[in-house]
Amino acid sequence: GKGGGKGGKPERNYKPSGEKPDGCVELFCGNLPYSIDEDKMREFFKDKAEVQNTRWLNDRETGEFKGIGFVTFYSTEDVDKAVEKAGEYLDGRQIRIDYAGQKKKEGAWQGGKKW
C-alpha cells in the first residue's frame, strides 16, 4: 500500500481529501469493481443524484480497467449529495469518492482567479 498517512491510522478514507472546486459537477470514484458499468453507477447514486455521464479509466498499455471512474452530475448540488455515498458498498467494494478536476496543491491556484 501507499505510506504517508497522517497519524498512521489503518482505516482508509473514502471521502474527498480536499475542498470542492467551485462549480464542480464531476466526481472521481476509486476502488470500483470490475463488474461496474454505467447502469450500476446510476443505481449506486440514484438515491442521492442523477448521473449524467460516466467514463472509465483503463491502463494505456494493457487496456485493463484500473478500478477508477469519473461520474458527471447535472449540478454541483448533486455532487454535494453524491459525495455522501463515499465508503458505501458496490458489488462488495467500498467506493472511494473524490472531487474530479482538481489541480494538485503545489501552489498552482494561489492568488486571484483568472477570470
N, C-alpha and C positions, 0 to 999 in steps of 0.2 A: 504493500500500500504506500500511499504518499505520506511523508512525515510532515513535521512542522505545524501540527495542530496546537492551538493555544490551550494551555492548561493540561494538555495530554489526556483529555477525556476520550474514552474509546468510542463514544456514541457518534454516529455520523450526523451531520447537519443537512437536512433535506430542504431547508428553507433558503430563500435567496440570501446571499452573503453581503450584498451591497444595497444601496438605495435604488429605488426605481427611477430610471431615467424619465425625464419629462415626456409625457405623451406616449409612453411605451405600450405597444399593443402586442408584443411578441414575447413568448416565454421559451427558455431553454429547458428541456426535460432530459434528465440523465437516468442511467440505470434501467433503461427500458428493456422489456423482454423481447426476445427475437420474434415472438408471435404478434408484435404490435402492428397495427395498421390504422388508417385514418378513422375507421368506424370505432375501433376500440378507444382511440384518443377522444373522439366526440363523446362516447359513452362515459368515459372516465370523468370528463369535465362537465357533463351536461347538467348536473345539479347545481353548478356554480355559474357557468357561462357557455355561450355557444361558440364552437370552434369555427373559424373562418377558413383556415388553411393549415396544412401540416407539411413539413419536409423532413427527411431523414438523412442522417449523416453516415455515409459509407466510407470505408477505407479506400483511399485512392488506388493503392497497389492491388489489393485483393478483391475490392468491391464488397467486402464483408461489412455487415451492419455493425456500427460501433455502439449501439445502445443509446444513441443520442438523437433527439429530435427537436425541431423548432415548431412551436404552435402559435399561430396568429389568431388573435381575437378581434372583435369588432370595435372595442373601445378600451381605453385604459382603465375604466372602472371594472370591465370584465376581467382584466388582468389582475386587479386587486383581489377579486373574488376567487379566481382560478388558483392563485398562489396558496390559498388555504388548503389545497389538495396535496401540498408537499408532504412526503412521507407516507401517503396512503398507498395501499397495495393495488397493483395492476398485474394480473396474471402471476401473482406470487412475488413480484418485485416491488420494493419500496421506491417510489418515484422521487427523484431529486429535481427540484424546480428552482430556476433562477431567472432573472430578467435577461432577455436577449438584447443584443445591440449595445452593450456597454463597452466603453473604452477601458482599457487597462488603466490602473490607478497611478501610472508613472507620471503624475503631474500634468497629464495631457489636457485636462479640462479645467485647469485653474484659471482664474481671471474671468472676464466677461464673456457673455455669449456672442457668437459671431454674426448674429442677425440682428 
